[in-house]
Amino acid sequence: MSSDSISEESDAAEIRHGLQNEGIVVRRGAFAEAWVQQVRADVDAAFEEARSREGGAVGRGPNRWYVEIHPQALRGFVELVDHPWVRLVCETVLGPQYTIVEVGFDTPFPGATLQPWHRDFPSPPETKDQGRLTSLAFNLTTVDTTDEMGPFEIAPGTHWDRGDDFDHQQFPPQSEYDRYERLAQRKYPKVGDISARSALTIHRGTPNRSSVARPVLVLGVDAPGAGNDAHHDLAVTKDYWQSLPQRVRDHLSCPVVDELVPITQKHDIEGLVMG
């Protein structure tokens, strides 16, 4: 057995353990700083375009916005989705037939306030009844995160909470808040780091008290049949599709079109749509 295969098996075991128990795993220094700076430039340009038209961005709280983009709006898309660790996480948790369903970014600007504890969508039967995760959200920071910037806060292990009594099956009752506060961990990723988490793990954004924005790139991936693609509108042009490596095409199930239409955001999270 080669050292590469031993390392991959060890990494897969760590990934499986982290996502099963904590609901989140992290790869430090996965990407070069120059590459992340390019991502930031693309995110900033996409935000300006999205805010110039109705439905281009959706509020996730005061001074906090989410924007979904088409893959080719991100020059580093292939490097992101074809990164060995990203592929290994997807294959380990979701299986070899995983599908990329979302590319976007979430930006808390100065003045963004504390979000309520929530999950991004209701827990599916496969998770509630079979203990199986059917989707993952990868997050890539574009800045070195500090406490003043309003870091992401997560309550590890809560992806297994059934949530039947949650408002919209996403917002837990305040009677659960003490437990989340005891579990809570704030995350301080640096440029080049990437994480993968279950979007079912209870989490929230904290107040951005700094003078700078904190854009975070989001990559959503599904196991077969998970159905989250219904909330998203990814598309690529024919020329772009032909330029993609086959290994990327195999995991990108979206329309191939003559001309891209700007995305009108569909993935509202009721209870966060403000501002």
C-alpha positions in Angstrom: 0.0 0.0 0.0 1.4 3.4 -1.0 1.9 6.3 1.4 -0.6 8.3 -0.6 -3.3 5.7 -0.1 -2.5 5.5 3.6 -2.8 9.2 3.9 -6.1 9.3 2.0 -7.6 6.6 4.2 -6.5 8.5 7.3 -7.9 11.7 6.0 -11.2 10.0 5.1 -11.5 8.5 8.6 -10.8 12.0 10.1 -13.4 13.6 7.8 -16.0 10.9 8.6 -15.4 11.2 12.3 -15.5 15.0 12.3 -18.7 15.3 10.3 -20.5 12.6 12.2 -19.6 13.9 15.6 -19.0 17.7 15.3 -20.8 18.5 12.1 -17.8 20.4 10.7 -14.3 19.7 9.5 -11.5 22.1 8.4 -8.5 22.0 6.1 -6.0 24.7 7.0 -4.0 26.3 4.2 -5.7 24.5 1.4 -5.4 27.4 -1.0 -2.7 30.0 -1.8 -3.3 33.6 -0.7 -3.1 34.9 -4.3 -5.8 32.5 -5.4 -8.1 33.6 -2.5 -7.5 37.3 -3.4 -8.8 36.5 -6.9 -11.8 34.9 -5.4 -12.4 38.0 -3.3 -12.2 40.2 -6.4 -14.8 38.0 -8.2 -17.0 38.1 -5.1 -16.9 41.9 -4.8 -17.7 42.3 -8.5 -20.6 39.8 -8.2 -22.0 41.6 -5.2 -22.0 45.0 -7.0 -23.8 43.4 -10.0 -26.3 41.6 -7.8 -27.2 44.7 -5.7 -27.8 46.7 -9.0 -30.9 44.7 -9.8 -34.1 43.4 -8.0 -33.7 39.9 -6.6 -29.9 39.8 -7.1 -29.1 39.5 -3.4 -31.2 38.3 -0.4 -30.9 39.6 3.1 -29.8 37.3 5.9 -30.2 39.9 8.6 -29.4 43.6 8.8 -26.3 44.4 6.7 -25.9 40.8 5.8 -26.4 39.5 2.3 -26.3 36.3 0.3 -25.7 36.1 -3.4 -25.7 33.0 -5.6 -23.6 33.0 -8.8 -23.0 30.9 -11.8 -19.8 28.8 -11.7 -18.0 30.7 -14.4 -18.4 34.0 -12.5 -15.7 32.5 -10.3 -12.3 32.2 -12.0 -11.2 29.7 -9.5 -14.2 27.4 -9.7 -12.3 24.4 -11.1 -9.5 24.7 -8.6 -12.1 24.9 -5.8 -14.3 21.9 -6.7 -11.4 19.8 -8.0 -9.2 20.3 -4.9 -8.2 16.8 -3.6 -9.5 17.5 -0.1 -12.9 18.9 -1.3 -13.3 15.8 -3.6 -12.4 13.5 -0.7 -14.9 15.0 1.7 -17.6 14.8 -0.9 -16.9 11.2 -1.8 -16.4 10.1 1.8 -19.7 11.5 3.1 -22.0 11.8 0.1 -20.7 9.0 -2.2 -19.0 9.0 -5.6 -22.1 10.4 -7.4 -22.3 13.7 -5.5 -23.6 16.8 -7.3 -22.6 20.4 -7.0 -25.8 22.4 -6.5 -24.7 25.8 -5.2 -22.0 28.5 -5.6 -22.5 31.7 -3.8 -21.3 33.9 -1.0 -22.5 35.3 2.3 -21.2 38.7 3.4 -21.7 40.3 6.9 -20.9 44.0 6.5 -20.1 46.4 9.3 -23.2 46.6 11.5 -24.4 43.1 10.8 -26.2 41.9 13.9 -26.5 38.7 15.9 -28.6 36.1 14.0 -30.9 33.7 15.8 -29.7 30.1 16.1 -30.9 28.2 13.0 -30.1 25.5 10.4 -30.3 26.2 6.7 -33.2 23.8 5.9 -35.2 21.1 7.6 -33.6 17.8 8.4 -34.5 15.2 5.8 -35.7 11.7 6.7 -32.4 10.2 5.7 -30.7 12.2 8.5 -33.5 11.9 11.1 -34.2 8.2 10.7 -31.0 6.7 9.2 -28.3 8.9 10.6 -27.0 9.8 7.1 -25.9 13.2 5.8 -27.2 14.0 2.3 -25.6 17.5 1.8 -22.6 19.5 2.7 -21.7 23.2 2.7 -18.1 24.2 2.1 -17.1 27.7 3.4 -14.0 29.6 2.2 -13.1 32.8 4.0 -11.7 35.7 1.9 -10.3 37.5 5.0 -8.4 36.5 8.2 -11.3 36.4 10.6 -11.2 38.3 13.9 -13.7 38.5 16.7 -14.7 42.1 15.7 -15.7 40.8 12.2 -18.6 38.7 13.5 -17.3 35.2 13.2 -19.4 32.2 12.4 -20.6 30.4 15.6 -21.7 26.8 15.6 -23.1 24.3 18.1 -21.2 21.0 17.3 -23.2 17.8 17.2 -26.6 19.5 16.7 -27.0 18.3 13.1 -28.6 15.2 14.6 -31.3 17.2 16.4 -34.6 16.2 14.7 -36.0 19.7 14.7 -39.7 18.6 14.6 -40.6 21.3 17.0 -38.5 24.0 15.3 -40.2 27.0 13.7 -40.3 26.0 10.0 -38.1 23.1 11.2 -35.2 25.5 11.0 -35.4 27.8 14.0 -35.2 26.1 17.4 -37.2 27.3 20.4 -35.5 29.7 22.8 -35.8 26.9 25.5 -32.9 25.2 23.6 -30.6 28.3 23.6 -28.9 27.5 26.8 -27.7 24.2 25.4 -26.4 25.8 22.2 -24.6 28.5 24.2 -22.8 25.8 26.2 -21.8 24.0 23.0 -21.0 27.1 21.0 -17.7 27.5 19.2 -16.7 30.6 17.2 -14.6 29.9 14.1 -11.6 32.1 13.1 -10.5 30.8 9.7 -7.6 32.5 7.9 -7.1 33.1 4.2 -6.5 29.8 2.5 -8.5 27.7 4.9 -11.7 25.8 3.9 -14.3 24.0 6.0 -17.0 21.5 5.2 -20.1 21.3 7.4 -23.6 20.0 7.6 -25.9 22.9 7.1 -28.2 21.2 9.6 -25.7 21.9 12.4 -27.2 24.7 14.5 -25.3 27.9 13.9 -25.5 31.7 13.7 -23.6 34.8 12.5 -22.4 37.1 15.2 -22.2 40.9 15.1 -19.7 42.5 12.8 -18.3 45.4 14.9 -15.4 46.0 12.6 -15.1 48.5 9.7 -14.7 45.8 7.0 -16.8 43.2 5.3 -16.2 39.5 5.8 -17.2 37.7 2.6 -17.4 33.9 2.7 -17.6 31.7 -0.4 -20.2 28.9 -0.2 -20.1 25.7 -2.2 -23.2 23.4 -1.8 -23.0 19.7 -2.6 -25.7 17.0 -2.5 -25.8 13.3 -2.4 -28.0 11.7 -5.1 -31.7 12.5 -4.5 -31.1 15.1 -1.8 -33.1 17.7 -3.8 -31.4 20.9 -2.8 -30.8 21.8 -6.4 -34.5 22.9 -6.4 -33.4 25.9 -4.4 -30.7 27.0 -6.8 -30.3 28.0 -10.5 -26.8 27.1 -11.6 -26.1 27.2 -15.3 -23.1 27.3 -17.6 -22.5 28.3 -21.2 -21.6 25.7 -23.9 -18.1 27.0 -24.3 -17.5 26.9 -20.5 -18.9 23.4 -20.2 -16.5 22.2 -23.0 -13.6 23.8 -21.2 -14.2 21.9 -17.9 -12.3 18.7 -17.0 -14.5 15.6 -17.3 -14.0 14.9 -13.6 -15.7 18.3 -12.9 -18.5 17.8 -15.4 -19.3 14.5 -13.8 -20.5 16.3 -10.7 -22.1 19.4 -12.2 -25.7 18.7 -13.2 -27.1 22.0 -14.5 -28.4 23.5 -17.7 -25.9 24.2 -20.5 -27.1 27.4 -22.2 -26.2 29.8 -25.0 -26.3 32.8 -22.7 -26.4 33.1 -18.9 -29.3 34.8 -17.2 -28.5 36.6 -13.9 -29.7 34.6 -10.9 -32.7 35.8 -9.0 -32.2 34.4 -5.5 -34.5 31.6 -4.4 -32.9 30.3 -1.2 -34.6 32.6 1.3 -34.3 31.5 5.0 -37.5 32.8 6.5 -36.7 34.5 9.8 -33.4 35.9 8.5 -34.7 37.9 5.5 -34.3 41.4 6.8 -32.5 44.6 6.0 
